[in-house]
Amino acid sequence: MGNKGTGERLPRSEHELIDRDAVIDFEFEGRRFSAHQGDTVGSAVTAVGIDILSRSFKYHRPRGMLCAAGNCPNCLMTVDGIPNVRSCTMQVQPGMKVKRQNAWPSVDFDFGSVLDRMDRVLPVGFYYKAFHKPKFLWDIMRPIVRRIAGLGRIDILSDGGPRYSHRNMQADVAVIGGGPAGMAAAIEAADVGQDVVLIDDQQVLGGHLLSDTARYAGIEGVGDGTGQEIADSLRGRVEAQSGIRVLSGASAFGYYQDNLVGVRQGFESIQLRADRVVMATGAFEVPFQFENNDRPGVMLASGALRMARLYGVPPGERAVVVTDNDAGYSSALNLLDAGIEVAAVVDLRSGAGASDVGDAVRDAGIEVLTGCRLVSASGTKRVSRLKVVAADSSTRVLKCDLVCMAGVPQPANGLLLQQPGVVVEYDEQLRESVPARLPDTVFTAGDINGFHDLGIVLGQGVAAGRKAAGVAYDGSSQLSALESEYRDGLRHRDSYSSGSAKKEFVCFCEDVSTKDIGVAIREGFGDIQTLKRYTTSTMGPCQGKMCHKAFVEATAIHTGGTIAATGATTARPPAQGVPLGALAGPGHMPLKRTPLDEIHRAAGAEMVELGPWLRAHDYGSPQDEALTVRERVGIIDVSTLGKLDVRGADAGKLLDKVYTHRFSNLREGRIRYGLLCGENGAIMDDGTVTRLSEDHYFVSTTTGNVDAIEDWFNWWLEGTGMDVFVTNVTSSYGAINVAGPRARETLSKLTDVDLSSDAFGYMRSFSGTVAGVPCIFLRIGFVGETGWELHFPSEYAEHLWKALMEAGAEYGIGPFGLEAQRILRLEKGHIIVSQDTDAVTDPLDAGMRWAVRFDKPDFIGRAGLAANRKRESEEKLVGFVMRGDLVPEDGQPIVENGIPIGRVTSSRLSPTLKKGFGLGWVPEKLAEEGVEILIRIGDKDWPAVVATEPIYDPEGVRLRS
Amino acid sequence: MLTRPQPDVSNEDLTDYLFFRENADGPQREWWNHNMGCRKWFIAVRNTHTNEVIETSWPPDIQSSAIQSNDDGKSDGE
């Protein structure tokens, strides 16, 4: 099949959205196709005769264009590798690659169509019932069923397309829906000074008016003209009006509490917060029920008209219009005017069949049949005939290749219903579910309210715009009069189809027929909520837009209830499909770098993310780096440590309250280990507390936890009247730890502070300068060697590091990273909170009873710990050393007779022992020196020995020297 | 908003304090923190049913007048 160009189009029209003079090429299933600028993928392929756009979910039935507005599943295709794209709204771009889905070997000739004939073994809910006896059968069938299910396929090798950018917007009034009601509301609100955002999912504002050629006269506020002309005029006024930001091609998928709207526009994800929202999302036609109502060529009348009027694509050659309201007659005339032959109008209502517009239809030579019942459509790949039973019970077979279903439009309230406080009720007179109660800041206007009359729609738009803007609206009585007149003029069908045909589809997305609904109800799923879940009706891509009405009607008929009593399914976001990429957070997360970041990179460090920080994991060999510290001297960047400056007359009192240890009696220049517990006694964080002066303490916390600890301190201060100020100085201070047997010699070269062990003992603190930089010296020993942690203004970090490296060069100094530090601290049995402890670990189980001062009057966690003290510990944290050569991973289970009884929390290869070792939780009875335990690595159990003392320098001699 | 347990609290009372909440349907006094802004703590009375915030205030002095707990209306000093 050669390139057919852009196909045979209807005569050029002033209001079409395509530019006939611009042609774009794209690729469709490997073939070169052409389109006009402004065409959608759906209109372009339909124009060249592609009738079958996809295969249905379960039965692989051929499906064609149905709504042409993005409300149904029929046109889903894979575009540029992205599956399930609505081709009827996706504008063609040059070079686009499109292919159809859910068929093999091709959509036109699909082996899957055999499933259509297997409906007897694939009834509703078959995966609960079929292929389960004997049991092994389901193990075979499940993967097959999974493979067949689904529509598009994700190409896991593709890069997933462009990243979504994210934007926040605020507005006084958000108007959702750019049809006549929305435009009127936006103009009105902006005119009285409101900041308005108008969101519309079509290419051009106008809504259903874009394809409306009917003439309107005498409507207040707009001049006489066709629907299209009125749309032009309103659009012009929106553009001329200041204060309206228009988002076109923007799909509002979520409507969250306090008027937060989630919008997707192209590759942008927008969060819009508005003080007030006007919901003007309109209404849409839905399919009628008859056998084979899903055949290609059976379309919504509005869909056929969109194809014809917006894109100049003939939806068919010979149409039959089926309707149950007067508007169907206008649609018939519209089609005729567009150049499509209309063979007949089939009115499902008894009686004369509309008044003025009915006469116009007859005058145009179109046969009108009233009081009809729909039987079936026939045709293999496309509809060719429609069978109906007329009022006189005669059967008529109408030859046509296009059936236009012009039913009463259903309000598009899926988005509205997501907002808490919105109540929608079934209106018996209108035969639609319309808003009954709305929150104060939410307004509705137009077809969503159930009135499908342009005069009323525009009036409601004006009313909503003014009310949303908080100004008076004085047209209420006129509007009410129009609405009453409209209600009185309605004429509905006598009854609904009590269909039981097996290929009469209620849910197009999931291939659920009216027969399936009947069967499911007989099986006991009589409540609409369970019925929905069992049949999966309304759970597909269209989320009930096309099927909710038929679903509720079928349920009411089969249960013998009323529509109002049957209820409705629950609307949840997203109202329209939205890719996960749009919902995922912004592509970049703020990362914090230490002041030594560039130095680490220059030294060849492997950088790693630790919470929000980027840290040096190692400089090539963690084992060597650890040995450097043990044998010579090493330096590590610990700038990420949380640091809090706590000062005031009651500083000590605060620390006594939040820590388990006592700090008010800490002498000046001394450091004490601090353990923070929650009220339940579980360890929250640990660190060191240094008393700098009478009412000044310097507190350190674990990296990444400082913000939470700062909040914790401030919370417990509230209302106490204590004189304390807590300041987060984490970024203000850089910190470097110098550790090793040669650390003293190295540091002494750069400072006047007396570092000898007599003058400067373990757990003491002094202030002084190092290489000219003012520092707080803390002599602590996380890694178990003689060492000092220096805290200094972070601007001096690079200078200080270089000075240290230079000073230590003769002693063989080297930098050590996070990994080496972990190995070193593990050799000393020092815990890392949340690595070796979990959410319920308390200091007693973790072997830190010494850190808890029960003789303090009160502290956070005291009651919890006192209670824990009374009961027996079930598990204890102990060290272990492997007997063999293997090194377990963190988290490996400790087993007894093949059953897990504990777990390894930290494990490494010791550079000093040359054996695997670590910390782990074991039952109390095994928590003794020398006891043998088994650790599961892979699928075997390996022996290890419990060590209750650190494996390196248990007496802490090196630490204190 | 609850009152902290005394050191001699019973196991039942401690468990209640740690793990059980009234789950009131209606106005509830709560601690809030302006996390993304000034990081100050404050009190809000929020209707848990409608999510409407009825009133906000700075935390009360514990030393001075009584703190009402939302469920039983008992006043507690410290």
Boltz contact constraints between the chains, C-beta under 6 A:
constraints:
  - contact:
      token1: [A, 680]
      token2: [B, 18]
      max_distance: 6.0
  - contact:
      token1: [A, 711]
      token2: [B, 33]
      max_distance: 6.0
  - contact:
      token1: [A, 715]
      token2: [B, 41]
      max_distance: 6.0
  - contact:
      token1: [A, 718]
      token2: [B, 41]
      max_distance: 6.0
  - contact:
      token1: [A, 718]
      token2: [B, 59]
      max_distance: 6.0
  - contact:
      token1: [A, 719]
      token2: [B, 59]
      max_distance: 6.0
  - contact:
      token1: [A, 719]
      token2: [B, 60]
      max_distance: 6.0
  - contact:
      token1: [A, 719]
      token2: [B, 61]
      max_distance: 6.0
  - contact:
      token1: [A, 719]
      token2: [B, 62]
      max_distance: 6.0
  - contact:
      token1: [A, 721]
      token2: [B, 63]
      max_distance: 6.0
  - contact:
      token1: [A, 863]
      token2: [B, 5]
      max_distance: 6.0
  - contact:
      token1: [A, 863]
      token2: [B, 9]
      max_distance: 6.0
  - contact:
      token1: [A, 863]
      token2: [B, 14]
      max_distance: 6.0
  - contact:
      token1: [A, 867]
      token2: [B, 14]
      max_distance: 6.0
